[in-house]
């Protein structure tokens, strides 16, 4: 038998290992309980929203927070992070003069901070001023539309489990061709990198969060060193989760009802989103980059190449081995596709999505080496470390 047959066979073994020993990540089954926190003793929550040029979506975010069926006190703070598109006006319009709503103008970015975290830190300062006894902070983005039950369910989960951080990977928009090809794959890869059952297991060190929706216990955040402790981290959500999990449990799940409004209609938009932090995930290491590229090719591309090559040369054993690997891959991808309401036949496109994400990661490395690492909304942040 050819050497390529053995390579394809080991790829199949890799997929079997992922199925059986990677924390059941592929099941995509970590969800918030349906029950919401009820009663007049509901904890006080302050939502902090850093917003830089979010005029198109901030209104929907603010409106969705004021439409919550949560029975406790809920304040909302928007930090207008030096926007030039009328973000503050759009937020104020959506709030309609509510007294529990506050917009503050963000200060000029301080050295050593990423832009988003600098804005978040100012929002937390304001939260401490208006509600010093608040139990929880809801750190969310200016493009998230919250389901009416979201805050109550987040609080219920935190109180029921004693979690210091409860985070949701919200439903990302999945309408255009490029979104359907690449967005569910992004969620799948994130789950594989940080298996949610392991994140939610207090006995394991695996920690992660999704920055679009994080309910954090205020005392736990202070114990972890506050936002200052992760001020220079591009992958700030996971860095904060790791800090908090050292002292208490955290929980991370998936949502279909709370959703992101950000559109990725073009390939370049998804590429930019991934390339901003992909090389950071590899600790900006060329060695890790080579390993990641080889690993992605071995796991995702080898089965397809083996299947096609086997058919072309008439090698049924090679083709069958490749088909088994490809089939296992598609089966693992199925629950995530179902989460997004996409037919399982799209599971066959996962190798193509993997190829794109590999190229995005290589692009991320070149951006870092050229001094454009972490570029986001007009800011270059490769020099913060």
C-alpha positions in Angstrom: 0.0 0.0 0.0 1.1 3.6 -0.8 2.4 5.9 1.9 -0.5 8.2 1.1 -2.9 5.4 2.2 -1.2 5.3 5.6 -1.4 9.1 5.9 -5.1 9.0 5.0 -5.6 6.2 7.6 -3.9 8.3 10.3 -6.2 11.2 9.4 -9.2 8.9 10.0 -7.8 7.9 13.4 -7.4 11.6 14.2 -11.1 12.1 13.5 -12.0 9.2 15.6 -10.0 10.7 18.4 -11.7 14.0 18.0 -15.1 12.3 18.2 -14.3 10.3 21.3 -11.7 12.2 23.3 -12.1 16.0 22.7 -14.9 16.7 25.2 -17.8 16.1 22.8 -17.2 19.5 21.4 -18.9 18.6 18.1 -22.3 18.0 19.8 -22.8 21.8 20.2 -25.2 21.1 23.0 -24.2 23.6 25.7 -27.3 25.8 26.1 -28.7 28.1 28.8 -31.6 26.6 30.8 -35.0 27.9 29.7 -35.8 29.2 33.2 -35.2 32.9 33.9 -34.5 34.5 37.3 -37.8 35.5 38.9 -38.6 37.5 41.9 -38.2 41.0 43.4 -34.7 40.1 44.8 -33.2 39.7 41.4 -29.6 40.9 41.3 -28.7 44.3 40.0 -27.1 44.2 36.5 -25.2 46.9 34.7 -24.7 46.4 30.9 -21.5 47.9 29.6 -21.3 48.4 25.8 -18.0 49.7 24.1 -19.1 51.1 20.8 -16.8 52.5 18.1 -18.7 53.5 14.9 -21.7 51.3 15.6 -24.4 53.7 14.5 -26.1 51.1 12.4 -26.6 48.6 15.1 -26.2 50.3 18.5 -29.9 51.3 18.5 -31.1 47.7 18.2 -28.6 46.6 21.0 -29.9 49.3 23.4 -33.5 48.7 22.5 -33.1 44.9 23.1 -31.7 45.5 26.5 -34.6 47.7 27.5 -37.0 45.1 26.2 -35.8 42.5 28.7 -38.3 40.7 30.9 -35.8 40.7 33.7 -37.4 41.6 37.1 -34.2 43.1 38.6 -32.6 46.5 38.1 -30.8 46.9 34.8 -28.7 49.9 33.9 -27.1 50.4 30.5 -23.8 52.2 29.9 -22.6 52.9 26.3 -19.0 54.1 25.9 -18.8 56.1 22.6 -15.2 55.2 21.7 -14.3 58.2 19.6 -16.9 57.4 16.9 -17.4 59.7 13.9 -20.7 58.2 12.6 -23.2 59.4 15.2 -23.0 56.3 17.5 -23.9 58.3 20.6 -26.9 60.0 19.0 -28.2 56.6 17.8 -27.8 55.1 21.3 -29.6 58.1 22.9 -32.4 57.9 20.4 -33.0 54.2 21.2 -32.9 54.8 25.0 -35.6 57.5 24.7 -34.5 59.5 27.7 -34.5 56.6 30.2 -32.8 57.5 33.5 -31.1 54.1 33.7 -29.2 54.8 30.5 -25.9 56.6 30.2 -23.6 57.5 27.3 -20.1 58.6 28.0 -17.5 59.9 25.6 -14.5 57.7 25.5 -11.1 59.1 26.3 -8.2 59.0 23.9 -6.6 55.5 23.9 -4.1 55.1 26.7 -0.8 53.3 26.0 -0.6 49.6 26.6 -4.3 49.0 26.1 -6.3 47.5 23.3 -9.0 49.9 22.1 -12.0 47.8 23.1 -10.7 47.1 26.6 -9.9 50.7 27.2 -13.5 51.5 26.4 -14.8 48.7 28.6 -12.6 49.9 31.5 -14.2 53.4 31.3 -17.7 51.8 31.1 -17.0 49.8 34.3 -15.8 53.0 36.0 -19.1 54.5 35.2 -20.9 51.4 36.4 -19.1 51.7 39.7 -20.3 55.3 40.0 -24.0 54.8 39.2 -24.4 51.4 40.8 -21.6 50.6 43.2 -23.5 47.7 44.7 -24.5 46.0 41.4 -24.0 42.2 41.5 -23.2 41.6 37.9 -21.7 43.4 34.8 -23.0 42.4 31.4 -20.2 43.0 29.0 -21.7 43.0 25.5 -21.0 44.5 22.1 -22.7 47.2 20.1 -24.0 44.8 17.5 -25.7 42.3 19.7 -29.5 42.0 19.7 -30.5 40.3 23.0 -33.4 38.0 23.3 -36.0 39.4 25.8 -35.2 36.5 28.2 -31.5 36.7 27.8 -30.5 38.7 30.9 -32.8 36.7 33.2 -31.5 33.4 31.9 -27.9 34.5 32.2 -28.5 35.6 35.8 -30.4 32.4 36.6 -27.5 30.3 35.3 -24.9 32.3 37.3 -26.9 32.0 40.5 -27.9 28.4 40.1 -24.4 27.2 39.3 -22.4 29.7 41.3 -20.5 30.7 38.1 -18.5 33.8 38.2 -18.7 34.2 34.4 -21.6 33.1 32.2 -20.9 33.7 28.5 -22.8 33.0 25.2 -21.5 32.6 21.8 -24.4 34.4 20.2 -25.9 33.4 16.8 -23.7 35.0 14.1 -25.4 36.2 11.0 -25.5 33.5 8.4 -27.3 34.8 5.3 -24.8 35.4 2.4 -22.9 32.7 0.6 -19.7 33.5 2.4 -21.4 33.5 5.8 -23.0 30.1 5.2 -19.6 28.7 4.0 -17.4 30.2 6.8 -19.4 31.3 9.8 -20.7 27.9 11.1 -17.1 26.6 10.5 -15.8 29.5 12.7 -18.1 28.3 15.5 -17.1 24.7 14.9 -13.4 25.5 15.0 -13.8 27.6 18.2 -15.6 24.7 19.9 -12.8 22.3 18.8 -10.2 24.6 20.2 -12.1 25.2 23.5 -14.5 22.3 24.0 -17.4 23.9 25.9 -17.9 20.9 28.2 -14.3 21.3 29.3 -14.7 25.0 29.8 -17.7 24.3 32.0 -15.9 21.7 34.0 -14.4 23.2 37.1 -11.8 20.4 37.3 -10.3 21.3 34.0 -8.1 24.3 33.2 -9.6 25.0 29.8 -11.1 28.5 29.8 -12.8 30.5 27.1 -15.6 33.0 26.7 -17.3 34.9 23.8 -16.8 38.6 24.1 -20.2 39.5 22.6 -22.1 38.4 25.7 -20.4 37.9 29.0 -22.2 38.2 32.4 -19.5 38.5 35.0 -19.8 38.7 38.8 -18.5 42.1 39.8 -16.6 40.8 42.9 -15.0 38.0 40.8 -13.8 40.5 38.2 -12.1 42.6 40.9 -10.5 39.4 42.4 -9.1 38.6 39.0 -7.5 42.0 38.7 -10.2 43.7 36.8 -10.0 44.6 33.1 -6.5 46.0 33.8 -5.3 42.4 34.1 -6.0 41.7 30.4 -5.6 45.3 29.1 -3.1 44.3 26.3 -4.8 41.1 25.2 -6.2 40.9 21.6 -8.2 37.8 22.5 -9.5 39.5 25.5 -12.6 37.3 26.2 -10.6 34.1 26.6 -7.9 35.9 28.5 -10.4 37.2 31.0 -12.1 33.8 31.3 -8.8 32.2 32.2 -8.2 34.8 34.9 -11.6 34.3 36.4 -11.6 30.5 36.2 -8.5 30.4 38.5 -10.8 31.6 41.3 -14.2 30.1 40.5 -16.3 28.3 37.9 -17.3 29.7 34.5 -19.8 28.6 31.9 -19.9 29.0 28.1 -22.7 28.1 25.8 -24.4 28.7 22.5 -27.4 30.7 21.6 -29.9 30.8 18.7 -32.1 33.6 20.1 -29.5 36.3 21.1 -27.7 37.2 17.9 -25.1 39.4 16.2 -26.3 41.9 13.7 -22.9 42.3 12.1 -22.9 41.3 8.4 -20.1 39.6 6.6 -21.3 39.8 3.0 -17.9 39.6 1.5 -15.0 37.3 1.9 -12.6 40.1 2.8 -14.7 41.0 5.8 -14.5 37.5 7.3 -10.8 37.4 6.4 -10.2 40.6 8.3 -12.2 39.4 11.3 -10.1 36.2 11.6 -6.7 37.7 10.6 -6.9 40.2 13.4 -6.3 37.6 16.1 -5.4 34.3 14.5 -1.7 34.6 14.8 -2.1 35.9 18.4 -3.8 32.5 19.2 -0.6 30.9 18.0 1.4 33.2 20.4 2.8 35.0 17.3 5.2 32.0 16.8 6.4 31.0 13.3 6.9 27.4 14.6 3.3 27.2 15.8 2.2 28.6 12.5 3.9 25.9 10.6 2.5 23.3 12.9 -1.0 24.7 12.5 -0.8 24.7 8.7 0.4 21.1 8.7 -2.2 20.0 11.2 -5.0 21.6 9.3 -3.9 20.0 6.1 -3.6 16.6 7.7 -7.0 16.7 9.4 -9.1 18.5 6.8 -7.5 18.2 3.4 -5.9 14.7 3.4 -9.3 12.9 3.5 -10.6 14.8 0.5 -7.4 14.4 -1.5 -7.3 10.7 -0.7 -10.9 10.2 -1.8 -10.6 12.1 -5.0 -7.1 10.6 -5.9 -8.3 7.1 -5.1 -11.2 7.5 -7.5 -9.0 9.0 -10.2 -6.4 6.2 -10.1 -8.9 3.5 -9.4 -7.6 2.7 -6.0 -10.7 1.7 -4.1 -9.0 1.2 -0.7 -7.5 4.7 -0.9 -10.8 6.2 -2.0 -12.7 4.4 0.7 -10.3 5.5 3.4 -10.5 9.1 2.3 -14.3 8.9 2.1 -14.5 7.6 5.7 -12.4 10.5 7.0 -14.4 13.0 5.0 -17.6 11.4 6.2 -16.5 11.6 9.9 -15.7 15.2 9.3 -19.1 16.0 7.9 -20.8 14.1 10.7 -18.9 16.1 13.3 -19.9 19.3 11.6 -23.6 18.3 11.4 -24.8 19.6 14.8 -23.2 23.0 14.3 -24.8 23.3 10.9 -28.1 22.3 12.5 -27.7 25.0 15.0 -27.6 27.5 12.1 -30.4 25.9 10.2 -28.2 24.8 7.4 -28.5 21.4 5.6 -26.0 18.8 6.6 -24.9 18.5 3.0 -22.9 21.6 3.7 -20.8 19.4 5.9 -18.9 18.3 2.8 -17.6 21.9 2.4 -15.8 21.9 5.7 -12.4 21.1 4.1 -12.9 24.2 1.8 -13.7 26.3 4.9 -10.6 24.9 6.6 -8.5 25.9 3.7 -9.7 29.5 3.8 -9.1 29.7 7.6 -5.6 28.4 7.1 -5.0 31.1 4.5 -6.5 33.7 6.9 -4.1 32.5 9.6 -1.1 32.9 7.3 -2.3 36.4 6.4 -2.6 37.1 10.2 1.1 36.2 10.6 2.2 38.5 7.7 0.1 41.3 9.2 1.8 40.9 12.5 5.3 40.8 10.9 4.6 43.9 8.9 3.5 45.8 12.0 -0.3 45.7 11.3 -1.2 43.1 13.9 -4.6 43.4 15.7 -5.8 46.1 13.2 -9.4 46.8 13.9 -11.6 49.8 13.2 -8.8 52.0 12.2 -6.4 51.1 15.0 -3.2 49.0 14.7 -2.4 47.3 18.0 0.6 45.1 17.3 2.8 47.3 19.5 0.9 46.9 22.8 2.9 43.9 24.0 
